[in-house]
Amino acid sequence: MTDSVQPDDLLCALCLTAPRPFDRAKSLFVYNDGSRKMVLAFKHGDALHLHTTLAPLLAKAGAEFLIPSAVIVPVPLHWMRMVKRRYNQAAVLGIKIGKLSGVTCWPDALLRTRHTPPQGHKNAKDRHKNVAGAFDINPSYAGQCSGRDIVLIDDVFTTGATLEECAKVLKAAGAKSVNILTVARAVKE
């Protein structure tokens, strides 16, 4: 009966054939020329002011994930990339979303344990290989994820390689659920 299927219940073909380690994902924009310019300006162009526009939109889009008992966890940067970039765009968004929603943000709950080359020009298989085993729980948060609803924040959901690795680590640490919020989502045409 198709009338019982709600838009939120629909899954992409990949998720139907190969379930992912996260529960749900929402993005503000399709990753196209317009959103790409905005994301790159925010990520690499010091356009930090964009978080004041993006965070409220993400908080609204992810309201069903941002329940009082949830915790926001941004995707981490490796310290070498952090030195070069000077800020973690996912953490900037996560902290602001936390303030807007009243949900706790743990900006350093995940660690990027090894430096990985940029994902930009890699195919899906190579992206997954590139980030395999690159994340871990910060020992300061060991045990604190158990039974928690986690909202994982990042800028772009491309193949999901990075987000899946982070979700695996969070679930292994006992997270009850891992839902994802991103600014943009790449869609195959």
DATA-V803458 format. One record per backbone hydrogen bond with DSSP energy under -1.0 kcal/mol. CO is the residue of the C=O (numbers start at 1). NH is the residue of the N-H. If there is no record, write none. Layout:
# DATA-V803458
CO/NH ; CO/NH
This chain:
# DATA-V803458
1/4 ; 2/5 ; 6/9 ; 7/10 ; 12/16 ; 13/17 ; 14/18 ; 24/180 ; 26/182 ; 29/185 ; 30/32 ; 32/36 ; 33/37 ; 34/38 ; 35/39 ; 36/40 ; 37/41 ; 38/42 ; 39/43 ; 40/44 ; 41/47 ; 46/48 ; 47/50 ; 48/51 ; 49/52 ; 50/53 ; 50/54 ; 51/55 ; 53/57 ; 54/58 ; 55/59 ; 56/60 ; 57/61 ; 58/62 ; 60/63 ; 62/65 ; 62/66 ; 65/67 ; 67/70 ; 71/151 ; 72/106 ; 73/153 ; 78/82 ; 79/83 ; 80/84 ; 81/85 ; 82/86 ; 88/92 ; 89/93 ; 90/94 ; 91/95 ; 92/96 ; 93/97 ; 94/98 ; 95/99 ; 96/100 ; 97/101 ; 98/102 ; 104/72 ; 106/109 ; 109/138 ; 111/136 ; 119/122 ; 123/127 ; 124/128 ; 125/129 ; 126/130 ; 127/131 ; 131/134 ; 134/113 ; 136/111 ; 138/141 ; 139/142 ; 141/144 ; 145/148 ; 148/176 ; 148/177 ; 149/71 ; 150/179 ; 151/73 ; 152/181 ; 153/75 ; 155/184 ; 157/186 ; 160/164 ; 161/165 ; 162/166 ; 163/167 ; 164/168 ; 165/169 ; 166/170 ; 167/171 ; 168/172 ; 169/173 ; 170/175 ; 171/174 ; 174/147 ; 177/150 ; 178/23 ; 179/152 ; 180/26 ; 181/154 ; 182/28 ; 183/29 ; 184/157 ; 185/31
